[in-house]
Amino acid sequence: MCIDPSLPQTTDAEKALLEFNARNQLTLWGPTGQINDYASKPWAGLLGDYYYGRWSLYLTSLVAAVQQAQPINDTQFQAKLLFFEQVWNNDTKTYPSEATGDAAAIGSALFAQYGGPADFASGKFSLMMNTDTATTASVYTSNNGDISQVAWLCSQDKSCRGFNSLGMLKLDVSATVSSPGVDLYVKL
């Protein structure tokens, strides 16, 4: 966080309290998370350290739970999470006030790696108009009407063999039927 050096601060303790209050307002909003994330912001220090750290803690707990074939112990996880959040709130690491990196280049690289609407142009799916699968087995149904999003989801899921224009990801596309108004996209 950044404290304006032009403001009168008399002691290191006062500076530390201002730093803590600024961090706490954006995160826990109280000593133990009374209104957690109430004033959250997508700022570099929050995203890169605070939220990343919380997600890392959660995913580590999730992997351990899966490996042990047990549900996550929520009480234990919440205690670890609160400890992490309190440590972050008491830290004094400073962060740049200006953006770093090239957001457009990073976004383009992510789009190129993970796909999107270009999936159709690149030939990842073939279109069968007025056709659907004979079976109703599907992995996921998206009702938002965005075919490019459904195409991306299918391209990321190894079990997906295709999807229809209703947003249903298909596990099997070997048997098809005539279905006026529904189009089937088959993964190549």
C-alpha positions in Angstrom: 0.0 0.0 0.0 1.1 3.6 -0.3 0.9 6.3 2.4 1.1 9.9 1.2 4.5 11.1 2.6 3.1 14.7 2.6 0.6 13.9 5.3 1.8 14.5 8.9 2.7 11.2 10.5 4.4 11.5 13.8 5.5 7.9 14.6 6.3 4.6 13.0 3.4 3.1 15.0 1.0 5.6 13.4 2.3 4.8 10.0 1.9 1.1 10.7 -1.7 1.6 11.9 -2.6 3.6 8.8 -1.1 0.9 6.6 -3.0 -1.8 8.5 -6.3 0.1 8.3 -5.9 0.6 4.5 -5.2 -3.1 3.9 -7.9 -4.2 6.4 -10.6 -2.1 4.8 -9.9 -3.7 1.4 -9.8 -7.3 2.7 -11.2 -8.4 6.1 -12.9 -5.2 7.1 -12.5 -6.1 10.7 -10.1 -8.1 12.8 -11.6 -11.4 11.9 -13.4 -10.8 8.6 -16.6 -9.3 9.8 -17.4 -8.1 6.2 -14.8 -10.0 4.2 -14.0 -8.6 0.8 -16.6 -5.8 1.2 -14.3 -3.2 -0.4 -12.3 -5.6 -2.6 -10.4 -4.0 -5.6 -8.6 -5.6 -8.5 -5.3 -4.0 -7.6 -1.9 -5.5 -8.3 -1.0 -6.2 -4.7 -4.4 -7.6 -3.9 -4.5 -9.8 -7.0 -0.9 -10.8 -7.1 -0.4 -11.5 -3.4 -3.6 -11.5 -1.4 -6.1 -13.2 -3.8 -3.5 -15.4 -5.3 -2.4 -16.5 -1.9 -5.9 -17.3 -0.8 -6.6 -19.3 -4.0 -3.4 -21.2 -3.5 -4.3 -22.0 0.0 -7.7 -23.2 -1.1 -6.4 -25.3 -4.0 -3.8 -26.9 -1.8 -6.5 -27.8 0.7 -8.7 -29.1 -2.1 -5.9 -31.3 -3.6 -5.1 -32.7 -0.1 -8.8 -33.5 0.5 -9.1 -35.3 -2.8 -6.0 -37.3 -2.2 -7.3 -38.3 1.2 -10.8 -39.0 -0.3 -12.2 -36.6 2.4 -14.2 -33.3 2.2 -12.2 -30.2 3.0 -12.2 -29.5 6.8 -13.9 -26.1 6.6 -13.1 -25.1 10.1 -9.4 -25.9 9.7 -9.4 -24.2 6.2 -11.1 -21.0 7.5 -8.6 -20.8 10.4 -5.7 -21.1 8.0 -7.3 -18.6 5.7 -7.9 -16.0 8.5 -4.3 -16.4 9.6 -3.0 -15.8 6.0 -5.3 -12.8 5.7 -4.2 -11.3 9.0 -0.5 -11.7 8.1 -1.1 -10.0 4.8 -2.9 -7.1 6.5 0.0 -6.6 8.9 2.6 -6.7 6.1 4.1 -3.4 4.8 5.2 -4.5 1.3 4.7 -1.7 -1.1 3.3 -2.1 -4.6 3.7 0.1 -7.7 1.0 2.7 -8.3 1.4 2.4 -12.1 0.4 -0.6 -14.1 3.2 -3.0 -15.1 3.2 -5.4 -18.1 1.4 -5.2 -21.4 -2.2 -6.3 -20.7 -3.1 -6.5 -24.5 -0.1 -8.8 -25.2 -0.9 -11.0 -22.2 -4.6 -11.2 -23.2 -3.7 -12.0 -26.8 -1.3 -14.8 -25.6 -4.0 -16.3 -23.3 -6.5 -16.1 -26.2 -4.1 -17.8 -28.5 -3.4 -20.6 -26.0 -6.9 -21.3 -24.8 -8.9 -20.5 -27.9 -12.3 -18.8 -28.3 -14.4 -18.0 -31.4 -11.4 -18.8 -33.6 -12.1 -22.5 -32.8 -14.6 -22.6 -35.7 -12.3 -20.9 -38.2 -9.4 -23.2 -37.3 -11.5 -26.2 -38.1 -11.7 -27.8 -34.6 -15.4 -28.6 -35.2 -17.6 -29.6 -38.1 -21.1 -28.3 -38.4 -24.1 -30.6 -39.0 -27.2 -28.4 -39.5 -30.6 -29.5 -38.2 -29.0 -32.5 -36.5 -28.6 -33.6 -32.9 -27.3 -36.7 -31.2 -29.7 -39.6 -30.7 -28.6 -39.8 -27.0 -29.2 -37.2 -24.4 -26.0 -37.8 -22.5 -24.3 -34.5 -22.0 -21.4 -33.2 -19.9 -22.7 -29.7 -19.3 -25.4 -27.4 -20.6 -24.9 -23.7 -21.1 -28.0 -21.6 -21.5 -26.3 -18.3 -22.3 -26.6 -18.7 -26.1 -22.9 -18.0 -26.7 -21.8 -20.8 -29.1 -18.1 -19.7 -29.0 -18.1 -20.2 -25.2 -19.6 -23.7 -25.6 -17.0 -24.4 -28.3 -14.2 -23.4 -26.0 -15.6 -25.5 -23.1 -15.8 -28.5 -25.4 -12.3 -28.0 -26.7 -11.0 -28.0 -23.1 -12.8 -31.1 -22.1 -11.3 -34.4 -23.3 -14.6 -36.3 -22.8 -16.5 -33.9 -24.9 -17.1 -35.1 -28.5 -19.2 -32.1 -29.6 -22.0 -29.8 -28.7 -25.3 -28.6 -30.0 -26.7 -25.1 -30.6 -28.7 -25.5 -27.4 -25.4 -25.4 -25.5 -25.3 -29.1 -24.5 -21.8 -30.6 -24.5 -22.0 -34.2 -25.9 -20.2 -37.3 -24.7 -21.2 -39.3 -27.8 -21.9 -38.1 -31.3 -21.8 -41.4 -33.1 -25.6 -41.7 -33.6 -27.4 -38.6 -34.9 -31.0 -37.8 -35.7 -32.8 -35.1 -37.7 -33.6 -32.2 -35.4 -35.0 -29.1 -37.1 -33.7 -25.9 -35.6 -30.8 -27.6 -33.7 -27.3 -27.8 -35.1 -24.6 -30.2 -34.0 -20.9 -29.3 -33.8 -18.7 -32.3 -33.9 -15.1 -32.1 -32.5 -12.6 -33.1 -35.2 
